[in-house]
Amino acid sequence: MRKGKVSICIPAYNSSKTIKETLLSCLKQDYYNFEIIVSDNCSTDNTREIVKKYWQVILLKTEVNSGGGPNMDNCVNHADGEYIVFLCHDDIFTDPHVISDIVRIFEENPKVGYVGHWYYQFLDGDPRPVRMHRSNDPYFQADNQSGIAFRNDALKDSSHLYQYKKFAPKYWVEGASMVKQVLDAGWDYRIIKYDTVGVRIHPGGNTSTLAEAYVTSPTMTWYNLVGKRKFYLTIFISLVQYKNWGKYKNVLREIWYFIKLKPSNLFRIDFWFWALIAVFVPKTILRPLTYKYKKYFLKHIIKEKKR
């Protein structure tokens, strides 16, 4: 582990259409003491061939496709940096100063083990934001692992000097699971309050658009990790997402959990608004309507929070 060095870790899978833009956003950073590690999770496309064109990148390959969490572990196990920053294979850094700002926070605050951030989502092919994620909750801001950063020492398993803590091998909470372990170990955190990362929305390329991601309840996955935190049990618009990409029974299950875990939701108009939409609007209508709402309306009203 080299002092002051940053390891930008990119877990990748079938990212041939996006990995070039992701890598270029890393290479534009103004902090020069860094390495880029791409851990390819048994891609079936030409992801590895594209990555090999960049001599600055260390390319790893997993033996089996074991999911996002274990692939993040693989990155960490090969990282040489004092600080580790994750970036998904289809996302981008929005500003050339992101890595510098992360390093500055760590160096000015020796007790900080995790640096979170604000970020936005954009539609593939259009860089304008269509959804913002600007909570100051350390767990919620790790719901997407792009841009989250850790001090290398904070990731080490205190009971095994040469081993690291493990990211959860579960959908939705891979990043948040590590945040919890780091904070539970006594480390502090900071949140960067500008949009450091743009998260690409492209059906089939996002975990949230995979039906398998909804087999296990997202609500209960979060609840089992961090308990009854306000941020998750009141995000009722997520019911539309569950309807669009999961099965109908999954939607009913999530509605029940919103009520069971927070009974006061029964008295909220916004809960019933989104619940009724999710229950009664057919997926064939709701999915294209959601996309058009983002493309033709939200991109005109949501603005990037710049540095």
Long-range contacts (C-beta under 8 A, 24 or more apart in sequence): 1-79, 1-80, 1-81, 1-82, 1-152, 2-33, 2-80, 2-81, 2-82, 3-82, 4-33, 4-82, 4-103, 4-107, 5-33, 5-34, 5-35, 5-80, 5-81, 5-82, 5-83, 6-31, 6-33, 6-34, 6-35, 6-81, 6-82, 6-83, 6-84, 6-85, 6-99, 6-102, 6-103, 7-34, 7-35, 7-37, 7-75, 7-79, 7-80, 7-81, 7-83, 7-84, 7-85, 7-152, 8-34, 8-35, 8-36, 8-37, 8-85, 8-86, 8-87, 8-99, 9-37, 9-39, 9-72, 9-75, 9-76, 9-79, 9-84, 9-85, 9-86, 9-87, 10-36, 10-37, 10-38, 10-39, 10-75, 10-86, 10-87, 10-88, 10-89, 11-39, 11-41, 11-68, 11-71, 11-72, 11-74, 11-75, 11-86, 11-88, 11-89, 11-145, 12-38, 12-39, 12-40, 12-41, 12-43, 12-47, 12-51, 12-71, 12-89, 13-40, 13-41, 13-42, 13-43, 13-47, 13-65, 13-71, 13-89, 14-43, 14-44, 14-45, 14-47, 14-205, 15-43, 15-45, 15-47, 15-89, 15-90, 15-205, 16-43, 16-45, 16-46, 16-47, 16-50, 17-90, 17-205, 18-89, 18-90, 18-124, 18-200, 18-202, 18-205, 19-47, 19-50, 19-51, 19-89, 19-90, 20-50, 21-92, 22-87, 22-88, 22-89, 22-90, 22-91, 22-92, 23-51, 23-54, 23-57, 25-87, 25-92, 25-93, 25-94, 26-87, 26-93, 27-54, 27-56, 28-93, 28-96, 29-93, 29-96, 29-97, 29-98, 29-99, 29-100, 30-96, 30-97, 30-99, 30-100, 31-99, 31-100, 31-103, 34-81, 34-99, 35-79, 35-80, 35-81, 37-75, 37-78, 37-79, 38-89, 39-71, 39-72, 39-74, 39-75, 39-78, 41-65, 41-66, 41-67, 41-68, 41-71, 47-89, 66-169, 67-169, 68-145, 68-167, 68-169, 68-171, 68-174, 68-207, 69-166, 69-167, 69-168, 69-169, 69-170, 69-174, 69-177, 70-166, 70-167, 70-169, 72-145, 72-167, 72-174, 72-175, 72-178, 73-164, 73-166, 73-167, 76-155, 76-164, 77-164, 79-152, 81-152, 82-106, 82-151, 82-152, 82-153, 83-149, 83-150, 83-151, 83-152, 84-149, 84-150, 84-151, 84-152, 84-155, 85-147, 85-148, 85-149, 86-145, 86-146, 86-147, 86-148, 86-149, 86-175, 87-146, 87-147, 87-197, 88-144, 88-145, 88-146, 88-199, 90-200, 90-202, 90-205, 90-206, 91-144, 91-146, 91-147, 91-197, 91-198, 91-199, 91-200, 92-197, 92-198, 92-200, 93-147, 93-196, 93-197, 94-195, 94-196, 94-197, 94-198, 94-304, 94-306, 95-194, 95-196, 95-306, 95-307, 97-307, 98-147, 98-192, 98-196, 98-197, 101-192, 101-196, 101-307, 102-149, 102-192, 105-190, 105-192, 106-149, 106-151, 109-188, 109-190, 111-187, 111-188, 112-151, 112-187, 112-188, 112-189, 112-190, 113-150, 113-151, 113-153, 113-154, 113-182, 113-183, 113-185, 113-187, 113-188, 113-189, 114-138, 114-148, 114-149, 114-150, 114-151, 114-154, 114-179, 114-182, 114-183, 114-187, 114-189, 114-190, 115-148, 115-149, 115-150, 115-189, 115-190, 115-191, 115-192, 116-141, 116-142, 116-147, 116-148, 116-149, 116-179, 116-189, 116-190, 116-191, 116-192, 117-141, 117-147, 117-148, 117-149, 117-191, 117-192, 117-194, 117-195, 117-196, 117-197, 118-191, 118-192, 118-193, 118-194, 118-195, 118-196, 118-305, 119-144, 119-146, 119-147, 119-195, 119-196, 119-197, 119-198, 119-199, 120-195, 120-197, 120-198, 120-199, 120-302, 120-304, 120-305, 121-198, 121-199, 121-200, 121-201, 122-198, 122-199, 122-200, 122-201, 123-200, 123-201, 123-202, 123-291, 123-294, 123-295, 123-299, 124-200, 124-201, 124-202, 124-205, 126-295, 126-299, 127-198, 128-299, 128-302, 129-195, 129-198, 129-298, 129-299, 129-302, 129-303, 129-304, 130-201, 130-294, 130-295, 130-298, 130-299, 130-302, 131-294, 131-298, 131-302, 132-195, 132-302, 132-305, 134-193, 134-195, 134-305, 135-231, 136-191, 136-193, 137-229, 137-231, 138-179, 138-183, 138-189, 138-191, 139-176, 139-179, 139-180, 139-225, 139-226, 139-229, 139-231, 140-176, 140-229, 140-231, 140-232, 141-191, 142-175, 142-176, 142-178, 142-179, 143-172, 143-173, 143-175, 143-176, 144-175, 144-197, 144-199, 145-174, 145-175, 146-197, 146-199, 147-196, 147-197, 148-175, 148-179, 150-178, 150-182, 151-187, 154-182, 154-185, 154-187, 155-182, 158-185, 168-225, 170-216, 170-221, 171-207, 171-212, 171-213, 171-216, 171-218, 171-221, 172-207, 172-213, 172-218, 172-221, 172-222, 173-221, 173-222, 173-225, 176-222, 176-225, 176-226, 177-225, 180-225, 180-226, 193-305, 194-305, 194-306, 194-307, 195-304, 195-305, 195-306, 201-294, 208-241, 208-245, 209-245, 210-245, 211-245, 211-246, 211-247, 213-245, 213-246, 214-242, 214-245, 214-246, 214-247, 214-250, 215-250, 217-250, 217-253, 217-254, 217-257, 218-242, 218-254, 219-254, 219-257, 219-258, 219-261, 220-257, 223-257, 223-261, 228-261, 228-262, 233-258, 233-261, 233-262, 233-265, 234-262, 234-265, 234-268, 236-265, 236-268, 236-270, 236-271, 236-273, 236-274, 236-275, 237-274, 239-274, 239-275, 239-277, 239-278, 240-274, 240-277, 240-278, 240-286, 240-290, 242-278, 243-277, 243-278, 243-279, 243-281, 243-283, 243-286, 244-283, 244-286, 244-287, 244-290, 251-278, 251-279, 252-279, 255-279
